[in-house]
Amino acid sequence: MEYSNMHRQIIFMKKNLFDQGYLDEQFNQLEELQDESSPNFVEEVVALFFKDSSRLLTNLEQAIDKYPQDFYRLDSLVQQLKGSGSSIGALRMKNECSAFKANCNDRNLEGCRRSLQKMKREHATLKQKLESYFQLLRQVGPREYAVSSRK
């Protein structure tokens, strides 16, 4: 695929991630930190997010099963996940974490379980979409450090 076509596709993909509510401005700020001295910075940070968030989701799922009435523990775990998602601009993840926290505040275990399932789906979808985005960026090569596609 020609460079200019790939570049347009990258811009389109990123715009869709924003338009569909998967990402927020924090992702743009993260990309602005990337330069030629660290050309894979954003991808590396996002990979760390997915590693950490997968662990947190597992811990949250185990805590719901093992300590179903310990809403303080559940809230603490989801707060970590929310902070991690916020750091990369994972808007839908962050919003679902807020819904989970509201369920904790209401001591609504079934609401927590539903929110956890939604978080897991959002996590998997975002991971797939960002993997595709970074794969295309890698194909374009080092000329592209950050893709400017302000909404």
Steps between C-alpha positions, in 0.01 A plus 500: 500500500630842412627719785239777457215247493634333814535838667137582417393163635687566827330837538161341425559219753603743771207733429263203530650402835419850624161530329389163639607604852781250544765768554517850642745790484745324734595271210597803290707633787675166527580508128646848538761354737623266228796612290785355297693410815208278608305419183299218664423683822120499468482139389720398793288695750182350356651149515580559869144619554357181348733282705415683823129534428468130414646419840267751669194358323597151615551625856165676490323190373662288772412756768134505395489122534705474820390819684161588349400733783837678533404805298798694636737241347307498172499881487875512568573254217279677250656835596839360395351386170333835444827685563687270266239548225496876552876516451470384138167666425288183505172690532251212482704299752515801732123556469421137574731513803297799622181297459659215697599744776143632513379143543751454783370816668147362467621159630349350183686175439304406187566846357871446571490166321330657194749787497790256521372313195467829311852601605637171371324549164620861471852391592506228234353729233740783575795262496401368157445848359827640635695195381369569149586869533857430615547234234419755233731756663783245491438442128532873433832502683702749700395806299189511714558576865154621590200515276332835522130461440342741741127464511 
